[in-house]
Amino acid sequence: MEKPVIHRRLTNVFQLILIIGAVAAVWEQQWLAAVVTVGIIVITFFPVLLARRYDVHVPPDFELLAIGFVFATLFLGEVRGYYTRFWWWDIALHAGSGFLLGIIGFLLVYVLNETEDIGVHMKPAFVAFFAFLFALGMGALWEIVEFGMDTFFGMNMQKAMLGDPSGLTDTMCDLLVDALGALVIGVLGYGYIKTKATESFLERWIDAFIKSNPQLFRRRR
């Protein structure tokens, strides 16, 4: 699947900024920032690796959104300190993570549900519920990562605040926002399975994913 020119250029811009950021971090001897930035660069190549190694093609819009999200979360948020500069940055990105993880969870179980080689057939409500739980579970796993980084490396990923040095308030707010984003995707996914309409961005992305990966969707007769 050929990626539109605008998507390729924007992805290249993200990667160039990350490379410059990694070089600057090494120059300033900020080793943790350098390692994190290099890790983000590797993540931006995951869609290419999926296509070449497993013949699984990610829709360009979703690929660009995912790369932009990782860039905004880890590079701008953690490395460049946007979480402390802008009070709304953490809330916006956790809502975005609920959306993205909900879509990934929905596609995972939807592939299983629509592949005739796998003897599984789940009702639309369960598929939507799985997408919700997947996003919420991954959000909880990320909070554990934040706790570990704060505990063992002296970081402040949990954004401990005055009056709440434990970071519990930040953690619970993050999970609530994750849940709201995941809930929206679950509802839209349920509507997609029930109607097969193409009225929302989620439904368009699902249709694009199916058309790009027909080998994953050998329908039951």
C-alpha positions as CSV (number, residue, x, y, z in Angstrom):
1,M,0.0,0.0,0.0
2,E,1.5,3.3,-1.1
3,K,1.6,6.0,1.5
4,P,0.4,9.5,0.4
5,V,3.1,12.0,-0.1
6,I,1.9,14.2,2.7
7,H,2.0,11.3,5.2
8,R,5.6,10.4,4.1
9,R,6.8,13.9,4.5
10,L,5.2,14.5,7.9
11,T,6.7,11.2,9.1
12,N,10.1,12.2,7.8
13,V,9.8,15.6,9.6
14,F,9.0,13.8,12.9
15,Q,12.0,11.5,12.4
16,L,14.3,14.3,11.5
17,I,13.3,16.3,14.6
18,L,13.9,13.2,16.7
19,I,17.3,12.6,15.2
20,I,18.3,16.2,15.9
21,G,17.0,15.8,19.5
22,A,19.0,12.6,20.0
23,V,22.2,14.2,18.8
24,A,21.6,17.3,21.0
25,A,20.9,15.0,24.0
26,V,24.2,13.2,23.4
27,W,26.1,16.5,23.0
28,E,24.6,17.8,26.3
29,Q,25.3,14.4,27.9
30,Q,21.7,13.8,28.8
31,W,22.0,10.1,28.4
32,L,18.4,9.1,29.5
33,A,16.9,11.6,27.1
34,A,19.1,10.3,24.3
35,V,18.1,6.7,25.0
36,V,14.4,7.6,25.1
37,T,14.7,9.6,21.9
38,V,16.5,6.8,20.0
39,G,13.7,4.4,21.2
40,I,11.1,6.7,19.8
41,I,12.9,6.8,16.5
42,V,12.8,2.9,16.4
43,I,9.1,3.0,17.2
44,T,8.4,5.2,14.1
45,F,9.7,2.4,11.9
46,F,7.4,-0.2,13.3
47,P,4.7,0.2,10.6
48,V,7.4,-0.4,7.9
49,L,8.6,-3.5,9.7
50,L,5.0,-4.8,10.1
51,A,4.4,-4.4,6.3
52,R,7.7,-6.0,5.3
53,R,8.0,-8.9,7.7
54,Y,4.3,-9.8,8.4
55,D,2.5,-8.3,5.3
56,V,0.3,-6.3,7.7
57,H,-0.4,-2.7,6.4
58,V,-1.5,0.1,8.7
59,P,-3.8,2.8,7.1
60,P,-1.7,5.9,6.5
61,D,-3.9,8.2,8.6
62,F,-3.7,5.9,11.6
63,E,0.0,5.4,11.1
64,L,0.7,9.1,11.1
65,L,-1.6,9.6,14.1
66,A,0.2,6.9,16.1
67,I,3.6,8.3,15.2
68,G,2.5,11.8,16.1
69,F,1.1,10.5,19.4
70,V,4.4,8.8,20.4
71,F,6.3,12.0,19.4
72,A,4.0,14.2,21.5
73,T,3.9,11.8,24.5
74,L,7.5,10.7,24.9
75,F,9.6,13.3,23.1
76,L,7.7,16.6,23.6
77,G,6.1,15.4,26.9
78,E,8.9,13.7,28.7
79,V,12.1,14.8,27.0
80,R,11.1,18.4,26.3
81,G,9.0,18.9,29.4
82,Y,5.7,19.8,27.9
83,Y,3.9,18.1,30.7
84,T,5.1,20.7,33.1
85,R,4.8,23.6,30.6
86,F,1.2,23.0,29.7
87,W,-1.3,21.7,32.3
88,W,-3.6,20.3,29.7
89,W,-0.9,18.3,27.8
90,D,-1.2,15.2,30.0
91,I,-5.0,15.2,29.8
92,A,-5.1,15.5,26.0
93,L,-2.6,12.8,25.4
94,H,-4.3,10.3,27.8
95,A,-7.5,10.9,26.0
96,G,-5.7,10.2,22.7
97,S,-4.2,7.0,24.1
98,G,-7.6,5.8,25.0
99,F,-8.7,6.3,21.4
100,L,-5.6,4.7,19.9
101,L,-5.4,1.7,22.2
102,G,-9.2,1.2,21.8
103,I,-8.8,1.1,18.0
104,I,-5.9,-1.4,18.3
105,G,-7.8,-3.6,20.7
106,F,-10.9,-3.5,18.5
107,L,-8.9,-4.5,15.4
108,L,-7.2,-7.3,17.2
109,V,-10.4,-9.0,18.3
110,Y,-12.2,-8.0,15.1
111,V,-9.5,-9.9,13.0
112,L,-10.1,-13.0,15.1
113,N,-13.8,-12.7,14.8
114,E,-13.8,-12.4,11.0
115,T,-11.1,-15.0,10.2
116,E,-12.7,-18.3,9.2
117,D,-9.6,-20.4,10.2
118,I,-10.2,-19.4,13.8
119,G,-13.2,-21.0,15.4
120,V,-14.2,-17.9,17.3
121,H,-17.4,-15.8,16.8
122,M,-18.0,-13.1,19.3
123,K,-21.0,-10.8,19.6
124,P,-20.6,-7.1,18.8
125,A,-21.0,-6.1,22.4
126,F,-18.2,-8.3,23.5
127,V,-15.9,-7.1,20.7
128,A,-16.5,-3.5,21.8
129,F,-16.1,-4.4,25.5
130,F,-12.8,-6.1,24.7
131,A,-11.5,-2.9,23.0
132,F,-12.5,-0.9,26.0
133,L,-10.8,-3.3,28.5
134,F,-7.7,-3.5,26.2
135,A,-7.2,0.2,26.2
136,L,-7.9,0.6,29.9
137,G,-5.5,-2.3,30.7
138,M,-2.7,-0.8,28.6
139,G,-3.3,2.5,30.3
140,A,-2.9,0.8,33.7
141,L,0.3,-0.9,32.5
142,W,1.7,2.5,31.5
143,E,0.9,3.9,34.9
144,I,3.0,1.1,36.4
145,V,5.8,2.1,34.0
146,E,5.6,5.6,35.3
147,F,5.6,4.5,38.9
148,G,8.7,2.4,38.2
149,M,10.6,5.2,36.4
150,D,9.8,7.6,39.3
151,T,10.8,5.0,41.9
152,F,14.0,3.7,40.4
153,F,15.3,6.7,38.3
154,G,14.0,9.6,40.3
155,M,11.8,11.0,37.5
156,N,8.5,12.7,37.9
157,M,6.4,10.9,35.3
158,Q,3.4,10.7,37.7
159,K,3.5,14.4,38.1
160,A,3.5,14.5,41.9
161,M,1.8,17.7,43.1
162,L,1.7,19.8,46.2
163,G,-0.6,18.0,48.7
164,D,-0.3,14.7,46.7
165,P,3.4,13.7,46.6
166,S,2.5,10.1,45.8
167,G,1.1,11.1,42.4
168,L,-2.1,9.1,43.1
169,T,-4.3,12.0,41.8
170,D,-2.5,12.2,38.5
171,T,-2.7,8.4,38.1
172,M,-6.4,8.2,38.7
173,C,-7.1,11.2,36.5
174,D,-5.1,9.6,33.7
175,L,-7.0,6.3,34.0
176,L,-10.3,8.1,34.0
177,V,-9.4,10.0,30.8
178,D,-8.1,6.7,29.3
179,A,-11.5,5.1,30.1
180,L,-13.5,7.9,28.5
181,G,-11.4,7.7,25.3
182,A,-11.7,3.9,25.2
183,L,-15.5,4.1,25.8
184,V,-15.9,6.3,22.8
185,I,-14.1,3.8,20.6
186,G,-16.1,0.9,22.1
187,V,-19.4,2.6,21.2
188,L,-18.2,3.5,17.7
189,G,-16.9,0.0,17.2
190,Y,-20.2,-1.5,18.3
191,G,-22.0,0.7,15.9
192,Y,-19.7,-0.3,13.1
193,I,-20.3,-4.1,13.6
194,K,-24.0,-3.7,13.9
195,T,-24.6,-1.4,10.9
196,K,-21.4,-1.8,8.7
197,A,-21.8,1.9,8.0
198,T,-19.0,4.4,7.1
199,E,-20.1,7.5,9.0
200,S,-17.2,8.0,11.5
201,F,-13.4,8.2,11.3
202,L,-13.2,4.8,13.1
203,E,-15.4,3.1,10.5
204,R,-13.3,4.6,7.7
205,W,-10.1,3.4,9.3
206,I,-11.5,-0.1,9.8
207,D,-12.6,-0.3,6.2
208,A,-9.2,0.9,5.1
209,F,-7.4,-1.7,7.3
210,I,-9.6,-4.5,5.9
211,K,-9.0,-3.4,2.3
212,S,-5.3,-3.2,2.9
213,N,-5.1,-6.6,4.6
214,P,-7.5,-8.9,2.8
215,Q,-5.4,-11.9,3.8
216,L,-6.5,-11.4,7.4
217,F,-10.2,-11.4,6.7
218,R,-11.2,-14.6,5.0
219,R,-14.9,-14.4,5.7
220,R,-17.0,-17.2,7.1
221,R,-19.4,-18.6,4.6
